[in-house]
Amino acid sequence: MNLETVVILAAGEGTRMKSATPKVLHSISGRTLVGHVLHAVSGLSAKQVRVVVGAGREKVEAHIAEIAPHAVTVFQEKRGGTGHATQLALVGLKPTGTILILAGDTPMLTGTSLTQLLEHHHAGGFTASVMTALHPDPTGYGRIIRADDDSLARIVEERDADESEKEIIEVNSGVYAFDAAKLAGAIGKLKTENSQGELYLTDVIEILRNEGGTIAPVLIDDFFEILGVNDRVQLAESAALLRDRINEDLMREGVTIVDPLSTWVDSTAKIERDVILMPGTAITGTTTVASGAVVGPRSTLHNCTVGESARVLESHCTEAIIGASVNVGPFTFLRAGTKLLTGSKAGAFVEMKNATLGEGSKVPHLSYVGDAVIGEGSNIGAATIFVNYDGVEKHYTVVGDHVRIGSDSMLVAPVTIGDGAYTAAGSVITEDVPPGAIGVGRAKQRNVIGWVLRKRPGTKSAEAASRHSSDEQKG
C-alpha cells in the first residue's frame, strides 16, 4: 500500500473531561487514548506520522516523543476545526500517495480495520474513502448521506442536520483515506459556513465529489471501533469494551479467566496459555505471565514477570520478578527490584523491596525484607525485620545458603549471615554471623516476683495472680 502519511488529530480542548490532563493523555488498558491510536497505525508502514496537537501541547508532545519518537507534531494554536487542523498538517508535505486521517481519541480502532479501509480505497482507485459504521444511537455523530449509486454524497454534522438526516444511523468514524494530491487541492476551498464557524474536514468530501471525484463509504462490522471519548463516562465505557475485547482474545488463546467482568488486563501485558486468572485480578503495564501460573483472586501485577506454575494469591506486586513455581501471598506486597527465584515463597503479610530470595528459600509470614540478598534453601522466621534504613542511607543485608533466621529477629544492616548459620528468636543482630554459627542478640530474662500484686492491685490480672499466691501459701 502506498501510504504516504498518517495524520492524527489530537488538538481538542476536551473540556467535557473536566481535567487538568489533556484529553488524549487519559489512559485506559495500559495506553493513553492517543497511544492506542498510534499503536493502531504502527503496522501500516506509513512513511511518516504527523500528530496535530493543541491543548496541553507540552505534555502531549513529550508523551508522543516517548512512545512514538518517529512521529512529527504540528501545533494548532487556535482551534479552527478538523479542516483547519488538516491544513496545518499538510504544510510542507509533498502531496503524493495516500493520506490517512483519523482522530486521536478513538482507542478502540484496530490496525485490521484501518488496513481494510486502505485496501478498499486502493483497490477501487477512489479519490477518498470514509470508514463508517451503523450506530444504534448516532447522536453526536456526523451522518453519512449516500448517493443513488451508493457512493458517499456528503457528511452532515449533527448540529447541521435536519430531522430526517438525524434519523440516519450510518455515521462517520472520523477516519479518512485521501488521494493526497486531490486533498491538497480541495482543503484550501473550505469555508466556515456552519453553526460553529469552523473548517470541517467533512466538507472536503462534497468538494471532491463536485469536482468529479469518487468517494467510497467503507462500512465496518463493529461500531465499537469508532467510539470516541469526550467525557469520563465515555472513558469508562471504552475501558470496559477494551477489557472485554482483551479478555475474549485471551480466553480464545487458552487463558482461563474465571470472572471476565472483574478481571482487567492491559493491552500491553502478555499472558501465555494455561494461565488462570481469578476474580478481581488486574494485570497492568508490561507484565508477562508464563504458562501454568495462577494469579488471584484480588491480585494486582504491574510491570512484573511471572514464571511458569507460579502462584500469586491476594497480593500487590510492582516491578517484581516472580520465578517458576514461586508462591506469593496472601496479602503480600512486592515492590520494585524484588526477585523471587525458582521454588521460593513470600507468604502472608510479607513486604519485600529491592531484595532477592534464593531458590527454595522462604519468608513465610509477617516480615519485611528490604535491600537484601538471601541465598538458597534459607528460612526467614515470622516477624523478622531487615533494618535497612538509618534515617539517611539504605544499607544491605546478605543472608547465605541454608540459613535459619529465628522468629522476631532484627537484622540491622549492613550485616552478613553466613552459610548454614542461625539466629536465635528475638535477637537483634548488629554484627556478622559466621558460617555455621548462631547469633544471639538478646538480654537475659529477669522475673520480678509479685510485681502485679504490688503495682496493679484490684485488676483482673491481680485477681488471677492472687489465686496462685494463695495456693502457694496453702502448699
Residue, then its C-alpha position, 0 to 999 in steps of 0.5 A: m500500500n502506498l501510504e504516504t502519511v498518517v495524520i492524527l488529530a489530537a488538538g481538542e480542548g476536551t473540556r467535557m473531561k473536566s481535567a487538568t490532563p489533556k484529553v488524549l493523555h487519559s489512559i485506559s488498558g495500559r495506553t493513553l487514548v492517543g497511544h492506542v491510536l498510534h499503536a493502531v497505525s504502527g503496522l501500516s508502514a506509513k512513511q511518516v506520522r504527523v500528530v496535530v496537537g493543541a491543548g496541553r501541547e507540552k505534555v502531549e508532545a513529550h508523551i508522543a516523543e516517548i512512545a512514538p519518537h518517529a512521529v512529527t507534531v504540528f501545533q494548532e494554536k487556535r482551534g479552527g476545526t478538523g479542516h483547519a487542523t488538516q491544513l496545518a498538517l499538510v504544510g510542507l508535505k509533498p502531496t503524493g500517495t495516500i493520506l490517512i486521517l483519523a482522530g486521536d481519541t478513538p482507542m478502540l480502532t484496530g490496525t485490521s480495520l484501518t488496513q481494510l479501509l486502505e485496501h478498499h480505497h486502493a483497490g477501487g482507485f477512489t479519490a477518498s474513502v470514509m470508514t463508517a459504521l451503523h450506530p444504534d444511537p448516532t447522536g453526536y455523530g456526523r451522518i453519512i448521506r449516500a448517493d443513488d449509486d451508493s457512493l458517499a454524497r456528503i457528511v452532515e454534522e449533527r448540529d447541521a442536520d435536519e430531522s430526517e438526516k438525524e434519523i440516519i444511523e450510518v455515521n462517520s468514524g472520523v477516519y479518512a483515506f485521501d488521494a493526497a494530491k486531490l486533498a491538497g487541492a480541495i482543503g484550501k476551498l473550505k469555508t466556515e459556513n456552519s453553526q460553529g464557524e469552523l473548517y470541517l474536514t467533512d466538507v472536503i468530501e462534497i468538494l471532491r465529489n463536485e469536482g468529479g471525484t469518487i468517494a467510497p463509504v467503507l462500512i465496518d462490522d463493529f461500531f465499537e471501533i469508532l467510539g470516541v471519548n469526550d467525557r469520563v463516562q465515555l472513558a469508562e465505557s471504552a475501558a470496559l469494551l477494551r477489557d472485554r475485547i482483551n479478555e475474549d482474545l485471551m480466553r480464545e488463546g487458552v487463558t482461563i479467566v474465571d470472572p471476565l467482568s472483574t478481571w482487567v488486563d492491559s493491552t500491553a501485558k502478555i499472558e501465555r496459555d494455561v494461565i488462570l486468572m481469578p476474580g478481581t485480578a488486574i494485570t497492568g503495564t508490561t507484565t508477562v505471565a508464563s504458562g501454568a501460573v495462577v494469579g488471584p483472586r484480588s491480585t494486582l501485577h504491574n510491570c512484573t514477570v511471572g514464571e511458569s506454575a507460579r502462584v500469586l494469591e491476594s497480593h500487590c506486586t510492582e516491578a517484581i520478578i516472580g520465578a517458576s513455581v514461586n508462591v506469593g501471598p496472601f496479602t503480600f506486597l512486592r515492590a520494585g527490584t524484588k526477585l523471587l527465584t525458582g521454588s521460593k515463597a513470600g507468604a502472608f503479610v510479607e513486604m519485600k523491596n529491592a531484595t532477592l530470595g534464593e531458590g527454595s528459600k522462604v519468608p513465610h509470614l509477617s516480615y519485611v525484607g528490604d535491600a537484601v540478598i538471601g541465598e538458597g534453601s534459607n528460612i526467614g522466621a515470622a516477624t523478622i525485620f531487615v533494618n535497612y534504613d538509618g534515617v539517611e542511607k539504605h544499607y544491605t543485608v546478605v543472608g547465605d545458603h541454608v540459613r535459619i533466621g529465628s522468629d522476631s529477629m532484627l537484622v540491622a544492616p549492613v550485616t552478613i549471615g553466613d552459610g548454614a548459620y542461625t539466629a536465635a528468636g528475638s535477637v537483634i543482630t548488629e554484627d556478622v554471623p559466621p558460617g555455621a554459627i548462631g547469633v544471639g542478640r538478646a538480654k537475659q530474662r529477669n522475673v520480678i516476683g509479685w510485681v502485679l500484686r504490688k503495682r496493679p492491685g484490684t485488676k483482673s490480672a491481680e485477681a488471677a495472680s492472687r489465686h496462685s499466691s494463695d495456693e502457694q501459701k496453702g502448699 
